Amino acid sequence: MRKAAIVLTLAGLTALLAQAPPAYRIARTYPLGGEGRWDYVVPDPPNHRLFIARENRVMVVDEDSGTLLGEVTGIQGAHGTAVAEATGHGFATEGNGQSVAMFDLKTFKTLGRIPAAEDADAIVYDSVSNRVFTFNGDAHSSTVIDPRTGTLITNIQLGGKPEYGASAGDGKVYGNLTDTSEVVEIDAKTATVTRRWSTSPCKQPVSMALDTAHHRLFSGCRSGVMAISDYQAGKLVTTVPIGSGVDGAGYDAASGDAFASNADGTLTVIHQDTPDQYRIAETVQTPQGSRNMGLDPTNHRAFLVSAKFGPAPAGGRGRAPILPGTFTLLVIERAPAR
């Protein structure tokens, strides 16, 4: 009996391992170099490009080769990028300039500037309303822009400090409010706040991703969890532990995996068993500081960026400098099945 039980246990373990999905890995690295810190990494799936904010410019990089295709220059404190393919225009937030730079998606030439508000940070394009929405942190607002004419439509007061947001593709736009630990819902056509709900026990929700098929919203929280909400019902479903210093998130509908990129050198992979049940599938080791990511759903790759740092300033004040030429793009994908 005892021997038979051991055989059955081993057989069950073997079957379980055989069903386990292949592990994610850093498949390729592309040295990009250049000076300046970075912020959002925004994929352009139809063209397999990445827009990477670098303080005074936005780098445009080919996803497949890591080649620098060009740059949107003259940006005053680059943070986020939005791609409005229908109008042929891109938009980059200028945190220091309290504005948004509109540029040509083919030539990357700046076409004009739209006034926004203090700490213009994340920015998203909503195809249903054909509008662009910024998330202005210190101003506690969202600036709404017409992407065809590059003109200001209105500013929406959000009632808290927004970080990243996302369009659900149904006429609603969502944003995380870090200081109040809430998600806010915006009706894109009327440019009004329609709902909000708490992410507690998650505190300081920052990054965001959506599962539009099941109406689930993933908020990466600086308190070390990912908060998962039902955005149709406007309520929290559950939380799952992640690494510390999160600043990026993604969701791949094909695999049912959600991702949180963390400053502590980890990429937390969370699998969706059902829309209400989640588990940590694995933790991928990444370089320290690799907290920004973008996910391309067409090739199921996650893109992270990192660099090497010198010693921190004496007295512990200020950030450690980036070592010249070390800025690198990391491509994360599943390892081939055995």
C-alpha positions in Angstrom: 0.0 0.0 0.0 2.7 2.4 1.0 4.8 1.7 -2.2 1.7 2.0 -4.4 0.9 5.4 -2.8 4.4 6.7 -3.5 4.1 5.5 -7.1 0.7 7.3 -7.5 2.1 10.5 -5.9 5.1 10.5 -8.2 2.8 9.9 -11.2 0.5 12.7 -10.2 3.5 15.0 -9.7 4.9 14.1 -13.1 1.5 14.8 -14.7 1.3 18.1 -12.9 4.7 19.2 -14.1 3.9 18.1 -17.6 0.9 20.5 -17.6 2.8 23.4 -16.2 3.3 26.2 -18.7 6.8 27.0 -19.8 8.7 29.5 -17.7 9.1 33.1 -18.8 12.7 34.3 -19.4 14.8 37.2 -20.6 15.0 36.0 -24.2 17.0 39.0 -25.6 18.7 42.2 -24.5 19.3 45.2 -26.7 21.8 47.9 -25.6 20.2 51.3 -26.4 22.5 53.6 -24.5 21.9 57.3 -24.4 21.6 59.7 -21.4 18.7 60.3 -19.1 16.4 58.4 -16.9 13.2 56.8 -18.2 9.5 56.3 -17.6 6.7 54.6 -19.5 7.4 51.9 -22.1 4.5 52.0 -24.6 4.1 49.4 -27.3 2.6 50.2 -30.8 1.4 46.7 -31.7 0.4 47.2 -35.3 3.9 48.5 -36.1 5.9 46.5 -33.5 7.5 49.6 -32.1 8.1 50.8 -28.6 7.9 54.4 -27.4 10.3 54.9 -24.4 10.3 58.2 -22.5 13.8 59.5 -21.7 13.6 62.9 -19.9 14.0 65.2 -22.9 12.9 62.9 -25.7 11.0 59.8 -26.6 12.9 57.0 -28.2 11.2 54.9 -30.9 12.6 51.3 -31.0 11.9 48.4 -33.2 10.6 45.5 -31.1 12.1 42.7 -33.2 15.6 44.1 -33.7 16.1 46.6 -30.9 17.0 49.2 -33.5 16.5 52.8 -32.7 14.1 54.1 -35.4 14.2 57.7 -34.3 13.4 60.1 -31.5 10.8 62.7 -30.6 13.1 65.4 -29.4 12.6 68.6 -27.3 10.3 67.1 -24.7 10.3 68.9 -21.4 10.2 66.1 -18.9 9.0 63.1 -20.9 6.7 60.6 -19.2 4.0 58.9 -21.2 3.1 58.4 -24.9 -0.2 57.8 -26.6 -0.6 56.5 -30.1 -3.7 57.6 -32.2 -3.1 55.5 -35.3 -6.4 56.7 -36.8 -5.1 60.3 -37.0 -1.5 59.5 -37.7 -0.5 61.4 -34.5 1.4 60.5 -31.3 1.2 62.4 -28.0 3.9 62.8 -25.4 3.3 64.3 -21.9 5.7 67.0 -20.8 5.8 66.9 -17.0 8.0 70.0 -16.7 6.2 71.9 -19.4 2.7 71.1 -18.2 1.8 70.3 -21.7 1.5 67.6 -24.4 3.6 67.4 -27.5 1.8 66.2 -30.6 4.0 64.5 -33.2 3.8 62.7 -36.5 3.9 58.9 -36.2 5.9 58.5 -39.4 8.5 61.3 -39.1 8.4 61.7 -35.3 8.5 65.5 -35.9 6.8 67.6 -33.3 3.7 69.3 -34.8 2.5 71.4 -31.8 1.8 71.6 -28.1 -1.4 71.4 -26.1 -1.6 72.9 -22.7 -2.3 70.3 -20.0 -1.6 70.8 -16.2 1.0 70.4 -13.5 2.7 67.0 -13.5 1.3 65.7 -16.8 2.3 62.1 -16.5 0.5 59.1 -18.1 -1.5 59.4 -21.3 -3.9 57.1 -23.2 -5.9 57.1 -26.5 -9.5 56.0 -26.4 -10.6 54.8 -29.9 -14.4 54.9 -29.1 -14.5 58.6 -28.4 -11.4 59.3 -30.5 -9.9 61.3 -27.7 -6.7 61.4 -25.8 -6.7 61.6 -22.0 -3.7 62.7 -19.8 -3.4 61.9 -16.1 -2.0 65.0 -14.4 -0.6 63.9 -11.0 -0.1 67.1 -8.9 -3.1 68.8 -10.6 -5.4 65.9 -9.8 -6.9 66.1 -13.2 -7.2 64.7 -16.7 -6.7 66.8 -19.8 -8.9 65.7 -22.8 -7.5 66.3 -26.3 -8.8 66.1 -29.8 -6.1 63.9 -31.6 -7.0 65.1 -35.0 -6.7 68.8 -34.5 -4.4 68.7 -31.5 -6.6 71.0 -29.4 -7.7 71.0 -25.8 -11.3 69.9 -25.2 -11.6 70.2 -21.4 -10.0 69.3 -18.1 -11.6 66.8 -15.7 -11.1 67.0 -12.0 -10.5 63.5 -10.6 -10.5 64.1 -6.9 -7.1 62.5 -6.3 -3.6 62.1 -7.7 -3.7 59.9 -10.8 -0.9 57.7 -12.0 -1.4 55.3 -15.0 -4.7 54.7 -16.8 -6.2 52.6 -19.5 -9.0 52.6 -22.1 -11.5 49.7 -21.9 -12.5 50.1 -25.5 -16.2 50.5 -24.5 -16.3 54.2 -24.0 -14.8 54.1 -20.5 -11.3 55.2 -19.3 -9.9 54.2 -16.0 -7.2 55.7 -13.8 -5.5 54.8 -10.5 -5.6 57.5 -7.8 -2.5 56.9 -5.7 -3.2 59.2 -2.7 -6.7 58.0 -2.1 -6.2 54.3 -3.1 -9.0 54.3 -5.6 -9.8 53.6 -9.2 -11.7 56.3 -11.0 -14.0 55.7 -14.1 -14.3 58.4 -16.8 -17.0 58.4 -19.4 -14.9 59.3 -22.5 -17.7 60.9 -24.5 -19.1 63.2 -21.8 -15.7 63.7 -20.2 -17.1 63.2 -16.7 -16.2 61.0 -13.7 -19.0 58.4 -13.4 -17.7 56.1 -10.6 -14.9 55.4 -8.2 -14.1 52.5 -5.9 -11.5 51.6 -3.2 -8.6 49.3 -3.9 -8.1 48.7 -0.1 -6.2 46.8 1.2 -4.0 47.9 -1.7 -2.4 51.2 -1.1 -0.9 53.5 -3.7 -2.2 51.9 -6.9 0.2 52.9 -9.7 0.4 50.7 -12.8 -2.7 49.4 -14.6 -3.7 46.7 -17.1 -7.1 45.4 -18.3 -8.7 42.1 -19.2 -11.5 43.4 -21.4 -13.0 39.9 -22.0 -13.8 39.4 -18.3 -14.0 43.1 -17.3 -11.1 42.8 -14.9 -8.7 45.6 -14.0 -5.2 45.0 -12.5 -3.7 47.7 -10.3 -0.1 47.3 -9.3 0.2 48.8 -5.8 3.3 50.2 -4.0 2.1 48.3 -0.9 3.3 45.1 -2.5 0.1 43.7 -4.0 -1.8 43.6 -7.2 -5.4 44.6 -6.7 -7.8 43.0 -9.2 -11.2 44.7 -9.7 -14.4 43.9 -11.5 -14.7 47.2 -13.4 -18.3 46.6 -14.5 -19.4 46.1 -11.0 -16.9 48.7 -9.7 -15.6 46.6 -6.8 -12.4 44.9 -5.7 -12.3 41.1 -6.4 -9.0 40.1 -4.7 -5.3 41.0 -4.2 -2.2 39.0 -4.9 1.4 39.6 -3.6 3.9 41.1 -5.9 7.4 42.5 -5.6 8.3 46.0 -4.2 8.5 49.2 -6.2 6.0 48.3 -8.9 5.6 50.7 -11.8 4.5 48.6 -14.7 1.7 46.1 -15.5 0.3 44.1 -18.4 -2.2 41.4 -19.2 -2.0 38.8 -22.0 -5.4 37.4 -22.9 -3.9 34.5 -24.8 -2.1 33.1 -21.7 -4.3 34.5 -19.0 -1.2 35.9 -17.3 -1.0 39.3 -15.7 2.4 40.9 -15.0 3.9 43.4 -12.5 7.3 44.8 -13.1 9.0 45.8 -9.9 12.0 47.9 -8.9 13.4 45.2 -6.6 14.5 43.2 -9.7 11.5 40.9 -10.1 8.7 40.4 -12.7 5.7 38.9 -10.9 3.6 36.6 -13.2 0.1 36.1 -12.0 -2.1 33.5 -13.7 -5.9 33.9 -14.0 -7.5 30.5 -13.2 -11.0 32.1 -13.3 -12.0 35.8 -13.5 -12.2 35.7 -9.7 -9.3 33.3 -8.9 -5.6 34.1 -9.3 -2.2 32.7 -8.3 1.4 33.5 -8.6 2.7 31.4 -11.5 6.3 32.5 -11.2 8.7 35.3 -10.4 11.2 36.2 -13.1 14.5 37.7 -11.9 15.3 41.0 -13.7 17.9 43.7 -13.2 17.4 46.0 -10.2 15.3 49.0 -11.2 13.5 47.3 -14.1 10.2 48.6 -13.0 8.7 49.9 -16.3 7.2 47.6 -18.9 5.0 47.4 -21.9 3.2 44.3 -23.2 2.6 43.7 -26.9 -0.5 41.4 -27.1 0.2 40.5 -30.8 3.5 38.7 -30.0 2.9 38.1 -26.3 6.2 39.7 -25.3 6.8 41.9 -22.3 9.4 44.7 -22.8 11.3 46.0 -19.8 14.2 48.6 -19.6 17.1 48.8 -17.2 20.5 50.3 -16.7 23.5 50.1 -14.4 24.0 52.7 -11.7 27.0 54.3 -10.0 27.3 54.9 -6.3 24.6 57.0 -4.6 25.5 60.6 -3.6 27.1 61.1 -0.2 24.6 61.5 2.6 22.0 59.4 0.9 20.4 62.4 -0.9 19.6 62.2 -4.6 19.5 59.3 -7.0 22.5 57.2 -8.1 23.7 58.2 -11.5 23.2 56.0 -14.6 26.4 54.6 -15.9 27.0 55.8 -19.5 26.0 53.5 -22.3 24.2 51.0 -20.0 20.6 51.7 -20.8 19.1 48.4 -22.1 15.9 46.9 -23.5 14.9 43.5 -22.2 12.6 41.2 -24.1 10.6 38.7 -21.9 8.9 35.7 -23.4 8.0 32.1 -22.7 10.8 29.6 -23.0 10.1 27.0 -25.8 8.2 24.0 -24.7 10.3 20.9 -24.0 
